């Protein structure tokens, strides 16, 4: 049986940012894998293909970790802060 893959979109409004990437449990927290492009209005967005499941993630903005302000679910991480959680159905 084929695995179901869902295109999942991640967005961040950060007009002042120079470099934004997406890192999480889906890419081993590698900040160099999913670089994001900015549109003319300051919105950064990317779509990645994920299998159904629960994933933790954060944005890496100009060298600093930042949570997704539109995220509704977070979990504590080992560094004393929170990771955003997305559930792909």
C-alpha positions as YAML, in Angstrom:
chain: A
units: angstrom
residues:
- id: 1
  name: UNK
  ca: [0.00, 0.00, 0.00]
- id: 2
  name: UNK
  ca: [1.34, 3.43, -0.97]
- id: 3
  name: UNK
  ca: [2.14, 5.95, 1.73]
- id: 4
  name: UNK
  ca: [-0.05, 9.02, 1.84]
- id: 5
  name: UNK
  ca: [1.95, 12.23, 1.47]
- id: 6
  name: UNK
  ca: [0.36, 15.60, 2.21]
- id: 7
  name: UNK
  ca: [1.66, 18.95, 1.04]
- id: 8
  name: UNK
  ca: [1.81, 21.04, 4.23]
- id: 9
  name: UNK
  ca: [2.26, 24.80, 4.13]
- id: 10
  name: UNK
  ca: [4.20, 26.82, 6.70]
- id: 11
  name: UNK
  ca: [3.98, 30.63, 6.76]
- id: 12
  name: UNK
  ca: [5.63, 33.41, 8.73]
- id: 13
  name: UNK
  ca: [5.15, 37.18, 8.45]
- id: 14
  name: UNK
  ca: [8.57, 38.73, 9.05]
- id: 15
  name: UNK
  ca: [9.19, 41.66, 6.66]
- id: 16
  name: UNK
  ca: [12.42, 42.68, 8.44]
- id: 17
  name: UNK
  ca: [14.00, 39.21, 8.23]
- id: 18
  name: UNK
  ca: [16.89, 38.54, 5.85]
- id: 19
  name: UNK
  ca: [16.98, 34.73, 6.04]
- id: 20
  name: UNK
  ca: [14.32, 32.28, 7.21]
- id: 21
  name: UNK
  ca: [14.37, 28.49, 7.26]
- id: 22
  name: UNK
  ca: [12.07, 25.83, 8.65]
- id: 23
  name: UNK
  ca: [13.41, 23.11, 10.91]
- id: 24
  name: UNK
  ca: [11.72, 20.36, 12.85]
- id: 25
  name: UNK
  ca: [11.35, 16.70, 13.59]
- id: 26
  name: UNK
  ca: [10.66, 16.08, 9.87]
- id: 27
  name: UNK
  ca: [14.19, 17.18, 8.83]
- id: 28
  name: UNK
  ca: [16.22, 16.33, 11.95]
- id: 29
  name: UNK
  ca: [16.15, 20.03, 12.99]
- id: 30
  name: UNK
  ca: [18.50, 20.93, 10.13]
- id: 31
  name: UNK
  ca: [18.26, 24.69, 9.53]
- id: 32
  name: UNK
  ca: [19.95, 24.37, 6.12]
- id: 33
  name: UNK
  ca: [17.42, 22.01, 4.46]
- id: 34
  name: UNK
  ca: [14.21, 24.04, 4.13]
- id: 35
  name: UNK
  ca: [15.12, 27.62, 3.25]
- id: 36
  name: UNK
  ca: [12.06, 29.77, 2.66]
- id: 37
  name: UNK
  ca: [11.45, 32.51, 0.08]
- id: 38
  name: UNK
  ca: [9.93, 35.89, 0.96]
- id: 39
  name: UNK
  ca: [7.25, 37.63, -1.11]
- id: 40
  name: UNK
  ca: [7.09, 41.39, -1.66]
- id: 41
  name: UNK
  ca: [4.79, 41.88, 1.35]
- id: 42
  name: UNK
  ca: [7.16, 40.25, 3.87]
- id: 43
  name: UNK
  ca: [5.44, 36.85, 4.01]
- id: 44
  name: UNK
  ca: [7.71, 33.81, 4.09]
- id: 45
  name: UNK
  ca: [6.09, 30.53, 3.03]
- id: 46
  name: UNK
  ca: [7.03, 27.04, 1.97]
- id: 47
  name: UNK
  ca: [5.27, 23.76, 1.34]
- id: 48
  name: UNK
  ca: [6.81, 20.46, 2.31]
- id: 49
  name: UNK
  ca: [5.54, 16.92, 1.76]
- id: 50
  name: UNK
  ca: [4.84, 15.04, 4.98]
- id: 51
  name: UNK
  ca: [3.34, 11.68, 5.85]
- id: 52
  name: UNK
  ca: [0.42, 11.75, 8.31]
- id: 53
  name: UNK
  ca: [1.66, 12.20, 11.87]
- id: 54
  name: UNK
  ca: [2.61, 14.75, 14.49]
- id: 55
  name: UNK
  ca: [5.66, 16.96, 13.94]
- id: 56
  name: UNK
  ca: [7.43, 19.57, 16.04]
- id: 57
  name: UNK
  ca: [8.92, 22.58, 14.27]
- id: 58
  name: UNK
  ca: [10.26, 26.14, 14.57]
- id: 59
  name: UNK
  ca: [11.36, 28.85, 12.19]
- id: 60
  name: UNK
  ca: [15.05, 29.83, 12.17]
- id: 61
  name: UNK
  ca: [15.03, 33.60, 11.54]
- id: 62
  name: UNK
  ca: [18.33, 35.43, 10.98]
- id: 63
  name: UNK
  ca: [20.13, 32.97, 13.27]
- id: 64
  name: UNK
  ca: [17.50, 32.81, 16.05]
- id: 65
  name: UNK
  ca: [14.78, 30.26, 16.75]
- id: 66
  name: UNK
  ca: [11.24, 31.63, 16.53]
- id: 67
  name: UNK
  ca: [7.88, 29.99, 17.09]
- id: 68
  name: UNK
  ca: [5.09, 30.20, 14.54]
- id: 69
  name: UNK
  ca: [2.70, 32.90, 15.85]
- id: 70
  name: UNK
  ca: [-0.23, 31.16, 14.11]
- id: 71
  name: UNK
  ca: [0.46, 27.80, 15.74]
- id: 72
  name: UNK
  ca: [-2.25, 26.58, 18.11]
- id: 73
  name: UNK
  ca: [-0.36, 23.68, 19.73]
- id: 74
  name: UNK
  ca: [3.05, 23.71, 21.42]
- id: 75
  name: UNK
  ca: [5.09, 21.22, 23.43]
- id: 76
  name: UNK
  ca: [7.95, 21.81, 25.83]
- id: 77
  name: UNK
  ca: [11.40, 20.99, 24.49]
- id: 78
  name: UNK
  ca: [14.68, 20.01, 26.16]
- id: 79
  name: UNK
  ca: [15.95, 23.61, 25.98]
- id: 80
  name: UNK
  ca: [13.36, 25.13, 28.32]
- id: 81
  name: UNK
  ca: [11.23, 26.65, 25.59]
- id: 82
  name: UNK
  ca: [8.39, 25.46, 23.37]
- id: 83
  name: UNK
  ca: [8.23, 23.85, 19.93]
- id: 84
  name: UNK
  ca: [5.26, 24.33, 17.64]
- id: 85
  name: UNK
  ca: [3.30, 21.20, 16.75]
- id: 86
  name: UNK
  ca: [1.57, 20.44, 13.47]
- id: 87
  name: UNK
  ca: [-0.57, 17.36, 12.95]
- id: 88
  name: UNK
  ca: [-0.85, 16.06, 9.41]
- id: 89
  name: UNK
  ca: [-4.01, 13.97, 8.94]
...
